[in-house]
Amino acid sequence: MNFRGQDKTMHERAKPTLGILLTNLGTPDAPTAEALRPYLREFLSDPRVIELPKWKWWPILHGIILRVRPAKSAKLYASVWTDQGSPLMSISLEQTAKLQAHFDALHPGQTKVKLGMRYGEPAIGKVLREFQDEGINRIVILPLYPQYAGATVGSTFDAVSQELMRWRWTPELHFINTYHDHPLYIQALADSIRAHIQTHGEPEKLVLSYHGMPQRYFDGGDPYYCFCQKTSRLVTENLGWEKDRTITSFQSQFGKEEWIKPHTSKTLQQLAQQGTKKVAVICPGFSADCLETIEEIGEENKHLFLQAGGKEFSYIPALNAGRSMCG
């Protein structure tokens, strides 16, 4: 008997017993004001993102922001849009496909990897129902935010919970809420920096820029700031550099309230004004390049640094789908 052939047939017929759901923030369907408006409405209506009472926030959101911001944001999205669509979406799909291929090679037919977005499509609840329809009752949730924050990972947990509370038979669930200090993640970041240096040379300063957060959230107990600091420390140690060669900063502030500091834009301007001529910037909190890295760092902040007297600026891409953490 051909036992090898029989084994192969059994693998091909095997039904997945484990579901892995990768999640990220989300993206509008198109770089237009019409597509941005519902996306921003969903995003900025999340109480994890904007921790203000509805009576105070909703008049601002619906009366001002959703009337003005979609058109402005659409122009920025259009500047980074590709033939494959949103960079965040195309990279996330590539990450999903590579992880699926990894598990197919290890355990053929036993694992199903899917992508869900917290805002927009494919919605997290919809993807969880797909697992349910396929009879998968063991699910791993991996939000692709390395450093836990209530507004990102916490909000993802909310979306998962809101869907599962409707199920009569809830699945076995493993929720990964941070990997800011995982050795493979730190090694991948350090390796990407080393590879960048081989092509672009060593910078005088390396700026590790993370998405910002209102100071009020940190004061309320959110560990995000501390996790970012730990990531930066571990990367610096892995590189074997002195502490003063790297700077941790925070980007993407909006609104009038105080945000955690230092701000990336001001940091880069100050470095240039103090005589630093060559910097590199990496964004360890982003698992995939998107508007905030490609346009905000690669264009806007580059311009600020050069305008302030800097000479060489380079952005080190996110890990994207170029480095597997499957181990």
Order of alpha helices (4+ residues) and beta strands (2+ residues): alpha-beta-alpha-alpha-alpha-alpha-beta-alpha-beta-alpha-beta-alpha-beta-alpha-alpha-beta-alpha-beta-alpha-beta
